[in-house]
Amino acid sequence: MATAQPKTQTPTSESELLAQKFDALLETVRANRSSDDLDIIRRAWAFCLQHHEGQRRASGEPFVLHPLEVALVLAEMKLDATAIAAGLLHDAVEDTPVTTPEIARQFGEQVAHIVDGVTKIDKIQFANREDRQAENVRKMLLAMVTDVRVVVIKLADRLHNMRTLEHLQPNRQQAIAQETLDIYAPLAHRLGMGKVRGELEDLAFRYVDPHAYKQLQEEVEERRSEGEQFLAGVESLLADKLVENNIKARVQWRIKRLYSIHNKLQKSHSRLDQLYDLLALRVITTSEQDCYAVLGLIHSIWRPVPGRIKDFIAMPRPNMYQSLHTTVMGEGGHQFEVQIRTEEMHRVAEEGIAAHWKYKDGGPVNPRDEQRLAWVRQLVEWQREMKDSSDFLSTLKIDLYPEEVYTFTPKGKVVVLPKDASPLDFAYAIHTEVGHSCTGARVNGRIVPLRSRLRNGDIVEVITQTGHTPSRDWLNVVKSSRARNKIKHWLNEHQRERAIDIGHKLLEREARKYKVSLGKFDDADYSRVAQEYSVAAPSDLFAAIGFGKYSARQVLHRLAPSLVHQQPTETETPAIKPGAQEVARRASSGDSLQVEGHNELLVYRARCCNPIRGDEIVGYVTRGKGVAVHARNCPNVQNLLYESDRRIAVEWAHAVEQKTGRQNTYPVRLTVYCDDRTGMLKELTALISDMNTNIRTVDSRQEDNGGAIVEFVVEAEDVAHLNRLVQGLRRLPGVRDVQRSQRL
C-alpha cells in the first residue's frame, strides 16, 4: 500500500485527469454489467476523494489515483458494483481515520467485510516481518472463504502497486517483488487467473533479479523478429488448413513471458535456443470435439515431439485450467508449442474465477468456483494447527503452486498429487486414518516402497495395518501439504505427551537428589513457575524440561528456592552433555551466533544448510549438542520444527561482539552451469580471485547437452559478499546459471 503524505495543493489538471478516469470506470462497468446500479460506485468515489484528500503516493501523484486504478482493473474483470466500490475504499481503513463500522453504515456489510479482509493488520506488534506477513495472509484467506472478492481486490491492488514500483526505495522494491512471487502470483495461478499471474511475475522478476531480467530480455529481443516472422507463417498455414477442413477456430501466437522462460532455463540449466516452447501458438475453437480434431490436423502438418502431448481437457488442472498441449517440429528445426482450447476454456484460463463470477447474476455458486475454493477452506482448516509463521507460509507456497501428477484408485477415481508424490501422499489424500495406518502400497499391481515416486497414470492401492502409526521419517518422503500437516500434527501430539512424561521423571529424579518431595507442591506452584518461564501452563513447562529446553535443576530451584541450595546458572540453558560442550564451543566460536538475549548458550551452524552471516536463521534445541542454527529456507527446518517447543530465536551477533580482529568467512559451495569451451575455467577463477575471494576446492565435469558444471567451495564473508560474487559470475559470457548449494 502507498504511504499517505502531508496535504498539498492539487492542480486543476490532476482533477481533470481523475474525472476522466472515473468516467472511463463508469463506462467500463456499463459495458460489462449494464444492469448494475452505479450509485454505490459514485458514493464510494466521493467518499474516497474526501478522506484521501491531499495525500500523495511516493510517485508524487494524488493518492486517490491508486484506488481508482484498482477499481478500473476490477471493472475490466467484469466484477460487480459492490466489488468495485470496495476496490475504491480498500485503503480507507488502513490509511485514513475511517473505521470498518463507518464503512458498513454507509455502504453495507458486504463492502465493509471485503474492505476489512484486504486491510493489513498494522496495530499489532509482531516479532518479525515473517510473522506480520503470515498474519496478514491468514486474515485475507479467512475473509476469502466467505467472499472470494477479497482476494481478487487484493490481487488488483498488488498489480497496480507492482506497475508503479519504480518510485520506491530499492530495498522496498525487492521485498514487495519477492512477496509477489512467493504469494500473490501463485495465488492468482491457483485461482486460474493466468493473465494477472503472468503480469505479476514479469513485474516482480524485474526487481528480484534485475541482472537476469535485463540479460534475458536482451536475448529474447534479439530473437523476437525471427520468431515473430516464423510464427506469422505458421499461423497463416494453419488458418488455411482449418478452413480446408471446415473447422471454425481462430489462431493466436505469442512469445513466452520472461519469468516463465527464466524458470524453465533455471530448471533445465539450458540455453534459450534449447527451449522448446519459447514460441507458442494458440488455437481457440467453438467446441471440445473440434479441439481434438485440430490436434489431429496439427500432427498431420508438423511432426509431434514425443512425450510432449498433454490432455488437460480430459483431466483439468486443480485450478480448472483446460487445454490440449502439444509440441511440434516446424521448418528449420524450430520447435513450438500449440495450445488448443474452446472459447470458454480460454476465458477460464485467462480470467480464472472471475470468468464464472458467482455474484454476476445473484444466482447460485458455480460448481467450478466451489472446486477452486475447496483448497482455501482446507488450508484455513489446517492453518488452525499451524502456530509457526514459517510453517504456515511454506505450506501456503507448496499448496499455491503445485506441479501435479494424476493418479488413480483401483476403482478409477482420479487423485491429483504434487509432482514426485509418494504412495504416502496418495494414502493421506484418501483419508487421514488411511495415511496414518499405511504400511505399503501396490502401484500398477506391484508392491513398491513408500519412498517410490508416483507417475502420471499410476493405479495405486494402499496397504494398511490396524494400530500402525506415522514415523518422523515420513516427513522426508511426502510432498503434499495435506500429508505433511497431518503427520506433523500426529507427531506433535505424541511427542509432546512423551516430553511431558520425561519432564515429570527428570524433575522427580532431581527432587530425590535434594530430598525434596514434589507432593508438597500444588497446581498453583507449578503455574507460578510456568509464568516465570513465560509458558502457558504447567504441562508446557514439563514438556520444555523433556525437550531439553530448561534443566530440571533450574525449575526445581524456582519451585523450592529455600530447600535447594544449589544455585542455578545465570542463564537458563538447555541441559547439554559435558562431552558435547567443547564441541559446541568450537563450532560456534567463529560464527558470531547467539540465542537472542543470551550470550552463553552453545550454538552451532547446521551442516545440512550451512547458513552464513546475513541469512535468515532459526534455532532448534538438540538433545546433547546445544542449539542447531538452520537457514530459514533449509528443507530440513520444516521437518524439525513440528516440535514447536524446541524452536528458539537466534541471531547473528553484532560485529562489535566478535572476539577476533579478522573478518569471519564461511565456506559456501557454488555450482556454475556454463558453456564447455577453452578458457572458461580460467575466466571463472580469475573473477573469483579479483573479488578477493579464496577458493578452497574446485571440480568440473561435462554435460550431455554440450555444457559444463563447475563446482567451487569459496570463502564468503556474508550474504552481501556472496551475492556480489554470484552476480559477477552470471555476467561472464557463457555462464548460464549460478546456484548456491546449501550442503558442503
Salt bridges, closest charged atoms under 4 A:
GLU14 OE2 - ARG56 NH1 2.98
GLU27 OE2 - ARG30 NH1 2.65
ASP36 OD2 - ARG33 NE 2.81
ASP39 OD2 - ARG43 NE 3.08
GLU69 OE2 - LYS21 NZ 2.94
ASP80 OD2 - ARG149 NH1 2.69
ASP91 OD2 - HIS66 NE2 3.61
ASP91 OD2 - HIS90 NE2 3.32
ASP116 OD1 - LYS139 NZ 3.65
ASP122 OD1 - ARG132 NH1 3.43
GLU130 OE1 - ARG632 NH1 2.57
GLU135 OE2 - ARG138 NE 3.08
ASP147 OD2 - ARG149 NH2 2.87
ASP157 OD1 - HIS66 NE2 2.70
ASP157 OD1 - HIS90 NE2 3.12
GLU166 OE2 - HIS167 NE2 3.34
GLU179 OE1 - ARG158 NH2 2.76
ASP182 OD2 - LYS397 NZ 3.73
GLU199 OE2 - ARG163 NE 2.76
GLU201 OE2 - ARG197 NE 3.32
ASP202 OD2 - ARG257 NH1 3.13
ASP209 OD2 - ARG730 NH1 2.88
GLU221 OE2 - ARG224 NE 3.02
GLU226 OE2 - HIS334 NE2 3.54
GLU228 OE2 - ARG224 NH1 3.62
ASP273 OD1 - ARG271 NE 3.38
ASP277 OD2 - LYS256 NZ 3.15
ASP277 OD2 - LYS264 NZ 2.70
GLU337 OE2 - HIS325 ND1 3.90
GLU343 OE2 - ARG250 NE 2.80
GLU344 OE1 - ARG347 NH2 2.99
GLU344 OE2 - HIS356 NE2 2.88
ASP369 OD1 - ARG372 NH1 3.26
GLU370 OE1 - ARG377 NH1 3.08
GLU385 OE1 - HIS489 ND1 3.79
ASP388 OD1 - ARG647 NH1 1.70
ASP391 OD1 - LYS488 NZ 2.89
GLU403 OE2 - LYS267 NZ 3.05
GLU404 OE2 - ARG317 NE 3.08
GLU461 OE2 - ARG442 NH1 3.78
ASP501 OD2 - LYS505 NZ 3.31
GLU510 OE1 - LYS513 NZ 3.67
GLU510 OE2 - ARG553 NE 3.10
GLU532 OE2 - ARG528 NH1 3.14
GLU532 OE1 - ARG558 NH1 3.19
ASP540 OD1 - ARG496 NH2 2.51
GLU572 OE2 - ARG558 NH2 2.52
GLU582 OE1 - ARG585 NH1 3.91
ASP591 OD2 - ARG605 NE 3.01
ASP615 OD2 - ARG740 NH2 2.85
GLU616 OE2 - ARG129 NH2 3.74
GLU616 OE1 - ARG632 NE 3.44
GLU643 OE2 - ARG646 NH1 3.37
ASP645 OD2 - ARG496 NH1 3.26
ASP675 OD1 - ARG736 NE 3.21
GLU683 OE1 - ARG677 NH2 3.15
GLU711 OE1 - ARG669 NH1 3.59
GLU715 OE2 - ARG696 NE 2.94
ASP737 OD1 - ARG730 NH2 3.68
